[in-house]
Amino acid sequence: MSGAFVPSAQAAPLRSFSGTASAPLASADNPVRKLTLSFERTTATKCPVTFDVYGTFEGLPPGPQLIQYRVVGTEQWKNLKSPTRHHGSFTALLATVPSGHTSVQIELRQPDGLMSDTLYYFKCGMPGADETFGETSEPIVRTPSGGPLAELVADANLAAVQARSGAEAALVSRYGFHQDLDAGPVTYEEVFVTLPAGFAVDVWEVTGAALKSVLAYPNAQGWVLTPSSSLRYTLEGGAVTEMTLNGVPVADDQVIRVAANYVLVGGYEGFPRWPGVTSVYHGGPDDRGALATYLVKNSPVSAPAGDRVTIR
């Protein structure tokens, strides 16, 4: 992460998670076993932007805990008190990151020096020329129906917004994918060429019936929309004959939260405009940052099966 980090005045939410005055803070050598970050953009997508970083702390021992943390690359440690009753995990706002930073990671001040995962945001800045973002264990390619690469990007988009928005699935079009991913370390150039537009990942509510009507129409090239692993559908005779969400059939009146960019929802790239859609979340990262975050967190990444859409 380049430049000096300037924390928000609300970056350490001590008042939200302070225990009672009489409750002593437990002392454990390594009170946190896992720290996972989530992203929430607080300004418009045009630069400059700021975004909040939330941390979900897991594996805590019982009782209130005093946790010290800092943003990697800065000197100042901050104090955070866990709730008195946390059942082993809790989530708190840790920092507000200003425009120009391409990544953020949190370090915990405990003997094992636990580090969080790393979040990336590339809309308003570029990483170093030699920086890589995880690696793939095999080539991840496009197919006319989307294929493994589109499935990977859909999974990355859902992972980027799920914790803050409650999104249940994601949909992408392979229309804008200009390059497959080779096996090995992933460079920023590969991420950029794969997703050159850099669209923000938003979340929308749509009924099962409306979603089926959209998915029933491939574009002029015969390409279909590709879902995240939570959603599967069958296209047959110009209609969606089957659709499941997390393995359960989707009812026509069921409301689903779907992550997708505004271009897709608006009916561009040769696909239908989404009818009756409601915008519910505009705090997601750009899709390039979402992909880089997912690759680093899950590295080495293998190719999805490319079988989430069945065409008969």
C-alpha positions as a Markdown table, in Angstrom:
| # | Residue | x | y | z |
|---|---|---|---|---|
| 1 | Met | 0.0 | 0.0 | 0.0 |
| 2 | Ser | 1.5 | 3.3 | -1.1 |
| 3 | Gly | 1.5 | 6.7 | 0.7 |
| 4 | Ala | 0.6 | 7.7 | 4.2 |
| 5 | Phe | -2.5 | 6.2 | 5.7 |
| 6 | Val | -4.9 | 8.8 | 7.2 |
| 7 | Pro | -7.4 | 7.1 | 9.5 |
| 8 | Ser | -10.9 | 8.3 | 9.9 |
| 9 | Ala | -12.1 | 9.9 | 13.1 |
| 10 | Gln | -14.5 | 7.0 | 13.5 |
| 11 | Ala | -12.0 | 4.4 | 12.5 |
| 12 | Ala | -11.8 | 2.6 | 15.8 |
| 13 | Pro | -15.3 | 2.0 | 17.1 |
| 14 | Leu | -14.5 | 1.7 | 20.8 |
| 15 | Arg | -17.8 | 3.0 | 22.1 |
| 16 | Ser | -19.8 | 0.5 | 20.1 |
| 17 | Phe | -18.0 | -2.5 | 21.6 |
| 18 | Ser | -16.9 | -1.4 | 25.1 |
| 19 | Gly | -17.7 | -3.7 | 28.0 |
| 20 | Thr | -19.1 | -2.6 | 31.3 |
| 21 | Ala | -17.0 | -0.6 | 33.6 |
| 22 | Ser | -16.6 | -3.5 | 36.0 |
| 23 | Ala | -15.9 | -6.2 | 33.4 |
| 24 | Pro | -12.2 | -7.0 | 33.3 |
| 25 | Leu | -10.6 | -7.6 | 30.0 |
| 26 | Ala | -9.4 | -11.1 | 29.4 |
| 27 | Ser | -5.7 | -11.6 | 28.6 |
| 28 | Ala | -5.0 | -14.3 | 26.0 |
| 29 | Asp | -1.7 | -14.7 | 24.2 |
| 30 | Asn | -3.4 | -15.0 | 20.8 |
| 31 | Pro | -7.0 | -14.0 | 21.4 |
| 32 | Val | -7.9 | -13.8 | 17.7 |
| 33 | Arg | -7.6 | -16.9 | 15.5 |
| 34 | Lys | -8.8 | -15.4 | 12.2 |
| 35 | Leu | -9.5 | -11.9 | 10.9 |
| 36 | Thr | -11.4 | -11.4 | 7.6 |
| 37 | Leu | -11.9 | -8.0 | 6.1 |
| 38 | Ser | -14.9 | -6.7 | 4.1 |
| 39 | Phe | -15.2 | -3.6 | 1.9 |
| 40 | Glu | -17.8 | -0.8 | 1.8 |
| 41 | Arg | -17.4 | 2.2 | -0.4 |
| 42 | Thr | -18.6 | 5.3 | 1.2 |
| 43 | Thr | -18.5 | 7.7 | -1.8 |
| 44 | Ala | -19.4 | 7.6 | -5.5 |
| 45 | Thr | -17.5 | 5.5 | -7.9 |
| 46 | Lys | -15.8 | 8.5 | -9.5 |
| 47 | Cys | -12.4 | 9.3 | -8.0 |
| 48 | Pro | -11.5 | 10.3 | -5.4 |
| 49 | Val | -13.3 | 7.7 | -3.3 |
| 50 | Thr | -13.1 | 6.5 | 0.3 |
| 51 | Phe | -14.1 | 3.1 | 1.7 |
| 52 | Asp | -14.6 | 1.6 | 5.1 |
| 53 | Val | -12.9 | -1.6 | 6.1 |
| 54 | Tyr | -14.7 | -3.9 | 8.5 |
| 55 | Gly | -13.0 | -6.8 | 10.3 |
| 56 | Thr | -14.7 | -10.0 | 11.4 |
| 57 | Phe | -12.8 | -11.4 | 14.3 |
| 58 | Glu | -13.2 | -15.2 | 14.9 |
| 59 | Gly | -12.0 | -17.8 | 17.4 |
| 60 | Leu | -12.0 | -15.5 | 20.5 |
| 61 | Pro | -12.0 | -17.0 | 24.0 |
| 62 | Pro | -15.0 | -16.1 | 26.3 |
| 63 | Gly | -15.3 | -12.7 | 27.8 |
| 64 | Pro | -14.3 | -9.2 | 26.7 |
| 65 | Gln | -11.0 | -8.9 | 24.9 |
| 66 | Leu | -8.7 | -6.0 | 24.2 |
| 67 | Ile | -7.4 | -6.2 | 20.7 |
| 68 | Gln | -4.7 | -4.0 | 19.3 |
| 69 | Tyr | -4.4 | -3.6 | 15.5 |
| 70 | Arg | -2.9 | -1.4 | 12.8 |
| 71 | Val | -3.1 | -1.0 | 9.1 |
| 72 | Val | 0.0 | -2.6 | 7.5 |
| 73 | Gly | 2.3 | 0.1 | 6.5 |
| 74 | Thr | 1.4 | 2.5 | 9.3 |
| 75 | Glu | 3.0 | 2.9 | 12.8 |
| 76 | Gln | 0.0 | 3.7 | 15.0 |
| 77 | Trp | -1.6 | 0.8 | 17.0 |
| 78 | Lys | -5.3 | 1.2 | 17.8 |
| 79 | Asn | -7.3 | -0.4 | 20.6 |
| 80 | Leu | -10.5 | -2.2 | 20.1 |
| 81 | Lys | -12.7 | -3.8 | 22.9 |
| 82 | Ser | -14.8 | -6.8 | 21.9 |
| 83 | Pro | -18.4 | -7.1 | 23.1 |
| 84 | Thr | -18.7 | -8.7 | 26.5 |
| 85 | Arg | -20.8 | -11.4 | 24.9 |
| 86 | His | -19.4 | -12.2 | 21.5 |
| 87 | His | -19.9 | -16.0 | 21.2 |
| 88 | Gly | -16.4 | -16.3 | 19.7 |
| 89 | Ser | -16.8 | -13.7 | 16.9 |
| 90 | Phe | -17.8 | -10.1 | 16.2 |
| 91 | Thr | -17.5 | -7.5 | 13.4 |
| 92 | Ala | -16.2 | -3.9 | 13.8 |
| 93 | Leu | -15.3 | -0.9 | 11.6 |
| 94 | Leu | -11.5 | -0.7 | 11.6 |
| 95 | Ala | -10.5 | 2.0 | 9.2 |
| 96 | Thr | -11.6 | 4.4 | 6.5 |
| 97 | Val | -9.2 | 4.4 | 3.6 |
| 98 | Pro | -8.8 | 7.4 | 1.4 |
| 99 | Ser | -8.4 | 7.5 | -2.4 |
| 100 | Gly | -5.1 | 6.5 | -3.9 |
| 101 | His | -4.6 | 3.4 | -1.9 |
| 102 | Thr | -4.7 | 0.1 | -3.9 |
| 103 | Ser | -4.7 | -2.3 | -0.9 |
| 104 | Val | -5.3 | -2.6 | 2.8 |
| 105 | Gln | -4.3 | -5.3 | 5.3 |
| 106 | Ile | -4.6 | -5.4 | 9.1 |
| 107 | Glu | -2.0 | -6.6 | 11.5 |
| 108 | Leu | -2.8 | -7.7 | 15.0 |
| 109 | Arg | -0.6 | -7.0 | 18.0 |
| 110 | Gln | -0.4 | -10.5 | 19.5 |
| 111 | Pro | 2.4 | -13.0 | 19.8 |
| 112 | Asp | 1.6 | -14.9 | 16.6 |
| 113 | Gly | 1.5 | -11.6 | 14.6 |
| 114 | Leu | -1.8 | -12.6 | 12.9 |
| 115 | Met | -2.5 | -10.8 | 9.6 |
| 116 | Ser | -5.9 | -10.4 | 7.9 |
| 117 | Asp | -6.5 | -11.1 | 4.3 |
| 118 | Thr | -5.8 | -8.2 | 1.9 |
| 119 | Leu | -8.5 | -6.0 | 0.2 |
| 120 | Tyr | -7.7 | -4.4 | -3.2 |
| 121 | Tyr | -9.2 | -1.4 | -4.9 |
| 122 | Phe | -7.8 | -0.4 | -8.3 |
| 123 | Lys | -10.3 | 2.2 | -9.6 |
| 124 | Cys | -8.3 | 5.2 | -8.4 |
| 125 | Gly | -4.8 | 3.8 | -8.4 |
| 126 | Met | -2.4 | 1.2 | -9.8 |
| 127 | Pro | -0.2 | -1.2 | -7.9 |
| 128 | Gly | 3.5 | -1.6 | -8.3 |
| 129 | Ala | 4.7 | -2.9 | -11.7 |
| 130 | Asp | 6.2 | -6.1 | -10.1 |
| 131 | Glu | 3.3 | -6.9 | -7.8 |
| 132 | Thr | 1.4 | -10.1 | -8.3 |
| 133 | Phe | -2.0 | -11.3 | -7.0 |
| 134 | Gly | -1.9 | -14.9 | -6.0 |
| 135 | Glu | -1.6 | -17.6 | -8.6 |
| 136 | Thr | -3.6 | -20.0 | -10.6 |
| 137 | Ser | -2.8 | -23.7 | -10.6 |
| 138 | Glu | -4.0 | -24.2 | -14.2 |
| 139 | Pro | -5.3 | -22.0 | -17.1 |
| 140 | Ile | -8.7 | -20.5 | -16.5 |
| 141 | Val | -10.4 | -19.9 | -19.8 |
| 142 | Arg | -13.5 | -18.4 | -21.4 |
| 143 | Thr | -16.0 | -20.4 | -23.4 |
| 144 | Pro | -19.0 | -19.1 | -25.6 |
| 145 | Ser | -21.3 | -19.7 | -22.6 |
| 146 | Gly | -19.0 | -18.0 | -20.1 |
| 147 | Gly | -17.0 | -20.9 | -18.8 |
| 148 | Pro | -14.5 | -21.2 | -15.9 |
| 149 | Leu | -13.2 | -17.6 | -16.1 |
| 150 | Ala | -16.7 | -16.1 | -16.0 |
| 151 | Glu | -17.5 | -18.4 | -13.0 |
| 152 | Leu | -14.4 | -17.3 | -11.2 |
| 153 | Val | -15.2 | -13.6 | -11.7 |
| 154 | Ala | -18.8 | -14.2 | -10.5 |
| 155 | Asp | -17.5 | -15.9 | -7.4 |
| 156 | Ala | -15.1 | -13.0 | -6.7 |
| 157 | Asn | -17.9 | -10.4 | -7.1 |
| 158 | Leu | -20.1 | -12.2 | -4.7 |
| 159 | Ala | -17.4 | -12.7 | -2.1 |
| 160 | Ala | -16.6 | -8.9 | -2.3 |
| 161 | Val | -20.0 | -7.7 | -1.3 |
| 162 | Gln | -21.7 | -10.6 | 0.5 |
| 163 | Ala | -20.7 | -9.7 | 4.0 |
| 164 | Arg | -21.9 | -6.1 | 3.9 |
| 165 | Ser | -25.0 | -6.5 | 1.5 |
| 166 | Gly | -26.4 | -9.9 | 2.1 |
| 167 | Ala | -26.0 | -10.8 | -1.6 |
| 168 | Glu | -26.9 | -14.4 | -2.4 |
| 169 | Ala | -25.6 | -14.7 | -5.9 |
| 170 | Ala | -23.7 | -12.9 | -8.6 |
| 171 | Leu | -24.1 | -12.7 | -12.4 |
| 172 | Val | -21.6 | -11.6 | -15.0 |
| 173 | Ser | -21.3 | -11.5 | -18.8 |
| 174 | Arg | -18.2 | -12.7 | -20.6 |
| 175 | Tyr | -18.7 | -9.8 | -23.0 |
| 176 | Gly | -16.0 | -7.6 | -21.5 |
| 177 | Phe | -13.5 | -10.4 | -20.7 |
| 178 | His | -10.6 | -9.8 | -23.1 |
| 179 | Gln | -8.1 | -12.5 | -22.0 |
| 180 | Asp | -7.9 | -15.8 | -20.3 |
| 181 | Leu | -5.7 | -16.4 | -17.2 |
| 182 | Asp | -2.6 | -18.5 | -17.6 |
| 183 | Ala | -1.3 | -20.9 | -15.0 |
| 184 | Gly | 1.1 | -19.3 | -12.5 |
| 185 | Pro | 1.4 | -15.9 | -10.7 |
| 186 | Val | -1.3 | -13.4 | -11.8 |
| 187 | Thr | 0.0 | -9.9 | -12.7 |
| 188 | Tyr | -2.0 | -6.7 | -12.6 |
| 189 | Glu | -1.7 | -6.5 | -16.4 |
| 190 | Glu | -3.6 | -9.8 | -16.6 |
| 191 | Val | -6.3 | -8.6 | -14.1 |
| 192 | Phe | -6.6 | -5.4 | -16.1 |
| 193 | Val | -6.9 | -7.0 | -19.5 |
| 194 | Thr | -9.3 | -9.6 | -18.2 |
| 195 | Leu | -11.6 | -6.8 | -16.8 |
| 196 | Pro | -10.6 | -3.6 | -18.5 |
| 197 | Ala | -13.8 | -1.7 | -17.7 |
| 198 | Gly | -13.4 | -1.8 | -13.9 |
| 199 | Phe | -17.1 | -1.7 | -13.1 |
| 200 | Ala | -18.3 | -1.3 | -9.5 |
| 201 | Val | -20.0 | -4.4 | -8.0 |
| 202 | Asp | -23.5 | -3.4 | -6.9 |
| 203 | Val | -26.3 | -5.5 | -5.4 |
| 204 | Trp | -29.9 | -5.6 | -6.6 |
| 205 | Glu | -33.1 | -7.3 | -5.5 |
| 206 | Val | -35.1 | -9.2 | -8.2 |
| 207 | Thr | -37.8 | -11.8 | -8.1 |
| 208 | Gly | -37.2 | -15.3 | -9.3 |
| 209 | Ala | -39.6 | -14.8 | -12.2 |
| 210 | Ala | -37.9 | -11.6 | -13.4 |
| 211 | Leu | -34.5 | -13.2 | -13.2 |
| 212 | Lys | -35.6 | -16.2 | -15.2 |
| 213 | Ser | -37.0 | -13.9 | -17.9 |
| 214 | Val | -33.6 | -12.2 | -18.1 |
| 215 | Leu | -31.6 | -15.4 | -18.2 |
| 216 | Ala | -33.8 | -16.9 | -20.9 |
| 217 | Tyr | -32.3 | -14.6 | -23.6 |
| 218 | Pro | -28.7 | -15.1 | -24.7 |
| 219 | Asn | -27.2 | -12.2 | -26.6 |
| 220 | Ala | -26.6 | -12.1 | -30.4 |
| 221 | Gln | -23.3 | -14.0 | -30.0 |
| 222 | Gly | -25.2 | -16.8 | -28.1 |
| 223 | Trp | -23.5 | -15.9 | -24.8 |
| 224 | Val | -25.4 | -16.4 | -21.6 |
| 225 | Leu | -25.1 | -14.8 | -18.2 |
| 226 | Thr | -22.8 | -16.7 | -15.8 |
| 227 | Pro | -23.7 | -17.2 | -12.2 |
| 228 | Ser | -21.7 | -17.6 | -9.0 |
| 229 | Ser | -21.5 | -21.1 | -7.5 |
| 230 | Ser | -24.6 | -20.5 | -5.4 |
| 231 | Leu | -26.9 | -20.2 | -8.5 |
| 232 | Arg | -27.4 | -22.8 | -11.3 |
| 233 | Tyr | -29.9 | -22.8 | -14.1 |
| 234 | Thr | -31.0 | -24.7 | -17.2 |
| 235 | Leu | -31.9 | -23.0 | -20.5 |
| 236 | Glu | -34.1 | -25.0 | -22.8 |
| 237 | Gly | -36.2 | -23.9 | -25.8 |
| 238 | Gly | -36.0 | -20.2 | -25.0 |
| 239 | Ala | -36.9 | -20.5 | -21.4 |
| 240 | Val | -35.3 | -21.2 | -18.0 |
| 241 | Thr | -36.7 | -24.6 | -17.0 |
| 242 | Glu | -34.8 | -25.0 | -13.8 |
| 243 | Met | -33.1 | -22.7 | -11.4 |
| 244 | Thr | -31.6 | -23.4 | -7.9 |
| 245 | Leu | -30.1 | -21.1 | -5.3 |
| 246 | Asn | -27.8 | -23.0 | -2.9 |
| 247 | Gly | -29.4 | -26.2 | -4.2 |
| 248 | Val | -33.0 | -25.2 | -3.5 |
| 249 | Pro | -35.4 | -24.5 | -6.4 |
| 250 | Val | -36.1 | -20.8 | -6.9 |
| 251 | Ala | -39.8 | -19.8 | -6.7 |
| 252 | Asp | -41.2 | -17.2 | -9.1 |
| 253 | Asp | -42.2 | -14.9 | -6.2 |
| 254 | Gln | -38.9 | -15.3 | -4.3 |
| 255 | Val | -36.8 | -12.2 | -3.9 |
| 256 | Ile | -33.1 | -12.7 | -4.5 |
| 257 | Arg | -30.2 | -10.3 | -3.8 |
| 258 | Val | -27.9 | -10.5 | -6.8 |
| 259 | Ala | -24.5 | -8.8 | -7.3 |
| 260 | Ala | -24.1 | -7.3 | -10.8 |
| 261 | Asn | -22.8 | -4.1 | -12.4 |
| 262 | Tyr | -25.2 | -1.4 | -13.6 |
| 263 | Val | -24.4 | -2.1 | -17.3 |
| 264 | Leu | -25.6 | -5.6 | -17.0 |
| 265 | Val | -28.7 | -4.7 | -15.1 |
| 266 | Gly | -29.4 | -1.8 | -17.5 |
| 267 | Gly | -29.8 | -4.1 | -20.5 |
| 268 | Tyr | -26.5 | -3.5 | -22.3 |
| 269 | Glu | -24.1 | -6.0 | -23.9 |
| 270 | Gly | -27.0 | -7.5 | -25.8 |
| 271 | Phe | -28.9 | -8.8 | -22.8 |
| 272 | Pro | -32.4 | -7.7 | -21.6 |
| 273 | Arg | -32.9 | -5.0 | -19.1 |
| 274 | Trp | -33.8 | -6.4 | -15.7 |
| 275 | Pro | -37.5 | -5.8 | -15.0 |
| 276 | Gly | -38.7 | -4.7 | -11.6 |
| 277 | Val | -35.3 | -4.6 | -10.1 |
| 278 | Thr | -34.5 | -2.6 | -6.9 |
| 279 | Ser | -31.1 | -1.3 | -6.1 |
| 280 | Val | -30.2 | -2.2 | -2.5 |
| 281 | Tyr | -26.4 | -1.7 | -2.2 |
| 282 | His | -23.9 | 0.6 | -3.9 |
| 283 | Gly | -20.9 | 0.1 | -1.7 |
| 284 | Gly | -18.9 | -2.6 | -3.5 |
| 285 | Pro | -15.4 | -2.4 | -4.9 |
| 286 | Asp | -14.4 | -2.4 | -8.6 |
| 287 | Asp | -14.5 | -5.8 | -10.2 |
| 288 | Arg | -10.7 | -5.8 | -10.8 |
| 289 | Gly | -10.1 | -5.3 | -7.1 |
| 290 | Ala | -12.7 | -8.0 | -6.2 |
| 291 | Leu | -10.9 | -10.4 | -8.5 |
| 292 | Ala | -7.4 | -9.7 | -7.1 |
| 293 | Thr | -8.8 | -10.0 | -3.5 |
| 294 | Tyr | -10.3 | -13.3 | -4.3 |
| 295 | Leu | -7.2 | -14.7 | -6.1 |
| 296 | Val | -4.9 | -13.7 | -3.2 |
| 297 | Lys | -7.2 | -15.1 | -0.5 |
| 298 | Asn | -7.7 | -18.4 | -2.2 |
| 299 | Ser | -4.4 | -18.9 | -4.0 |
| 300 | Pro | -3.5 | -21.2 | -5.6 |
| 301 | Val | -6.8 | -21.0 | -7.5 |
| 302 | Ser | -8.0 | -23.8 | -9.8 |
| 303 | Ala | -10.5 | -23.4 | -12.6 |
| 304 | Pro | -14.2 | -23.8 | -11.8 |
| 305 | Ala | -15.9 | -26.6 | -13.6 |
| 306 | Gly | -17.8 | -24.3 | -16.0 |
| 307 | Asp | -21.0 | -26.2 | -15.6 |
| 308 | Arg | -23.3 | -23.9 | -13.7 |
| 309 | Val | -25.4 | -23.2 | -16.9 |
| 310 | Thr | -27.0 | -26.1 | -18.7 |
| 311 | Ile | -28.1 | -25.4 | -22.3 |
| 312 | Arg | -30.3 | -28.0 | -24.0 |
